[in-house]
C-alpha cells in the first residue's frame, strides 16, 4: 500500500508519500481500506514533535492521522465476521496510522455508516463533529442567544454556526478574508465579518446596537485567542460565556489561550472556561463514543452538514502547509 511517513520531526516537507507493507489486523481488529483520512491542526504540532492532548510519536518513522473512513477488507482473529465489507468510520485514538490506503484499528472503535453519508463527511464528524458537540454541552443556545464564532469557516466553526442557527440563536461569524466570510454567510450566519479588517469589532457593535436594538453577545466560542479572541470577549454582556477550545491566533506551538483573572471575570460579569480534555469527557459521561454517535446522527439526519476540504493522500505535506497558513475551509481530508 501507499502511506504518508514522517521520518523526522520538522516542517511539512518531512511528510513523504511512500510504498510500505500492508498492515495486518490482530485479534479483535479490522483493516479498513481507507476512502478518507482526517487531518487535524494538532497533527501539524505532532509533526514537529510537540505534545498536547496526544503525545508526540515515541518512535519514527510513523504514519500520522487518527480519523479514517472506508470499507473493512480484512479481519483479525476473533473479530465479528459481520464487519467484513461494511462501510465504517473510526477514530483511532492514541494510535496513529490514518494517512494511508489501509489502516488497522480495534473493532470496538468502528461505527457503521448509513448509505447516504459519505466517507469524507463521516471523517469530519468522528473527530471535528464530536468535539463540536462536546463544546456545545457547556452552554445552552436558544432564540435569546447571540453567539460569536471566531474561525467560523473552519471545521468546528462551520458546525457551531449551523447548530446555533438550528437552535434559533443569532450568529456572528468571524473569518479571514472575503472568500471565507462569503462561506460563513452561505452557512447561515446572520452577520459574517472579516477579522483581518481592523474595524471589525466596530462593525459587530453597530450590528448589535442597530438591528438588535442595543443587545450584547451572550457567548463567544473561542478557538483563536490572541487579539481577535480578546476583542470578541469585549462584545460579551453581563452573564456572557467565553467558551475556550483553542488559541490558533496566539500561535499553535508557542501561544497561550486567552485567560482572565477571577477579578477580571467578576468585573466583567462573565465566565471563561476551557472545555477540552478531561472536562469534556466528563460532560460526555466518561465516554467520547457518546459524542461520536451523536455527531454521526446529526450528519445522517442532515441537521449538521460538515464542510470538507479535500487533498490527495500524496499531497499530505501540502495539506499541512495550507492548514498552518489558514488556507483551508472546513475539515481537511486526505483522499487516497
ChimeraX attribute file (.defattr): number of C-alpha atoms within 10 A of each C-alpha:
attribute: neighborCount
match mode: 1-to-1
recipient: residues
	/A:1	12
	/A:2	17
	/A:3	27
	/A:4	27
	/A:5	22
	/A:6	21
	/A:7	15
	/A:8	15
	/A:9	18
	/A:10	15
	/A:11	14
	/A:12	19
	/A:13	12
	/A:14	16
	/A:15	26
	/A:16	17
	/A:17	18
	/A:18	12
	/A:19	13
	/A:20	12
	/A:21	9
	/A:22	15
	/A:23	13
	/A:24	14
	/A:25	20
	/A:26	16
	/A:27	12
	/A:28	15
	/A:29	22
	/A:30	29
	/A:31	24
	/A:32	31
	/A:33	23
	/A:34	27
	/A:35	24
	/A:36	31
	/A:37	35
	/A:38	30
	/A:39	30
	/A:40	20
	/A:41	14
	/A:42	16
	/A:43	18
	/A:44	23
	/A:45	20
	/A:46	19
	/A:47	23
	/A:48	17
	/A:49	16
	/A:50	17
	/A:51	14
	/A:52	12
	/A:53	10
	/A:54	14
	/A:55	11
	/A:56	16
	/A:57	20
	/A:58	8
	/A:59	8
	/A:60	11
	/A:61	14
	/A:62	19
	/A:63	21
	/A:64	26
	/A:65	25
	/A:66	25
	/A:67	29
	/A:68	38
	/A:69	31
	/A:70	28
	/A:71	23
	/A:72	24
	/A:73	16
	/A:74	18
	/A:75	24
	/A:76	19
	/A:77	12
	/A:78	10
	/A:79	19
	/A:80	13
	/A:81	12
	/A:82	9
	/A:83	18
	/A:84	16
	/A:85	14
	/A:86	16
	/A:87	24
	/A:88	24
	/A:89	31
	/A:90	26
	/A:91	26
	/A:92	20
	/A:93	13
	/A:94	12
	/A:95	15
	/A:96	19
	/A:97	24
	/A:98	29
	/A:99	31
	/A:100	31
	/A:101	23
	/A:102	25
	/A:103	29
	/A:104	26
	/A:105	25
	/A:106	20
	/A:107	20
	/A:108	11
	/A:109	15
	/A:110	23
	/A:111	20
	/A:112	15
	/A:113	20
	/A:114	13
	/A:115	8
	/A:116	9
	/A:117	15
	/A:118	17
	/A:119	23
	/A:120	26
	/A:121	23
	/A:122	31
	/A:123	31
	/A:124	33
	/A:125	34
	/A:126	27
	/A:127	25
	/A:128	26
	/A:129	30
	/A:130	22
	/A:131	21
	/A:132	21
	/A:133	23
	/A:134	24
	/A:135	21
	/A:136	18
	/A:137	13
	/A:138	16
	/A:139	11
	/A:140	10
	/A:141	21
	/A:142	14
	/A:143	12
	/A:144	12
	/A:145	20
	/A:146	25
	/A:147	27
	/A:148	29
	/A:149	28
	/A:150	26
	/A:151	28
	/A:152	32
	/A:153	30
	/A:154	26
	/A:155	25
	/A:156	27
	/A:157	28
	/A:158	27
	/A:159	25
	/A:160	26
	/A:161	28
	/A:162	21
	/A:163	22
	/A:164	23
	/A:165	21
	/A:166	15
	/A:167	15
	/A:168	15
	/A:169	21
	/A:170	24
	/A:171	25
	/A:172	25
	/A:173	30
	/A:174	28
	/A:175	24
	/A:176	18
	/A:177	13
	/A:178	13
	/A:179	12
	/A:180	23
	/A:181	23
	/A:182	16
	/A:183	20
	/A:184	28
	/A:185	19
	/A:186	11
	/A:187	20
	/A:188	20
	/A:189	27
	/A:190	17
	/A:191	17
	/A:192	27
	/A:193	26
	/A:194	21
	/A:195	19
	/A:196	13
	/A:197	11
	/A:198	9
	/A:199	11
	/A:200	18
	/A:201	18
	/A:202	11
	/A:203	15
	/A:204	22
	/A:205	16
	/A:206	14
	/A:207	18
	/A:208	18
	/A:209	13
	/A:210	11
	/A:211	9
	/A:212	13
	/A:213	10
	/A:214	11
	/A:215	16
	/A:216	21
	/A:217	26
	/A:218	23
	/A:219	28
	/A:220	24
	/A:221	26
	/A:222	29
	/A:223	25
	/A:224	24
	/A:225	25
	/A:226	19
	/A:227	12
	/A:228	23
	/A:229	25
	/A:230	16
	/A:231	14
	/A:232	23
	/A:233	26
	/A:234	14
	/A:235	20
	/A:236	23
	/A:237	16
	/A:238	15
	/A:239	13
	/A:240	22
	/A:241	22
	/A:242	25
	/A:243	22
	/A:244	22
	/A:245	20
	/A:246	20
	/A:247	21
	/A:248	22
	/A:249	20
	/A:250	19
	/A:251	14
	/A:252	17
	/A:253	16
	/A:254	9
	/A:255	14
	/A:256	16
	/A:257	21
	/A:258	23
	/A:259	17
	/A:260	13
	/A:261	9
	/A:262	12
	/A:263	9
	/A:264	12
	/A:265	14
	/A:266	12
	/A:267	10
	/A:268	16
	/A:269	14
	/A:270	19
	/A:271	17
	/A:272	20
	/A:273	14
	/A:274	18
	/A:275	20
	/A:276	16
	/A:277	12
	/A:278	11
	/A:279	14
	/A:280	22
	/A:281	17
	/A:282	12
	/A:283	16
	/A:284	16
	/A:285	11
	/A:286	12
	/A:287	12
	/A:288	18
	/A:289	18
	/A:290	15
	/A:291	24
	/A:292	24
	/A:293	15
	/A:294	18
	/A:295	26
	/A:296	26
	/A:297	16
	/A:298	17
	/A:299	20
	/A:300	19
	/A:301	12
	/A:302	11
	/A:303	14
	/A:304	21
	/A:305	19
	/A:306	25
	/A:307	22
	/A:308	19
	/A:309	17
	/A:310	20
	/A:311	19
	/A:312	13
	/A:313	23
	/A:314	20
	/A:315	16
	/A:316	26
	/A:317	20
	/A:318	16
	/A:319	24
	/A:320	25
	/A:321	16
	/A:322	15
	/A:323	19
	/A:324	17
	/A:325	9
	/A:326	13
	/A:327	12
	/A:328	20
	/A:329	24
	/A:330	23
	/A:331	29
	/A:332	28
	/A:333	28
	/A:334	25
	/A:335	21
	/A:336	19
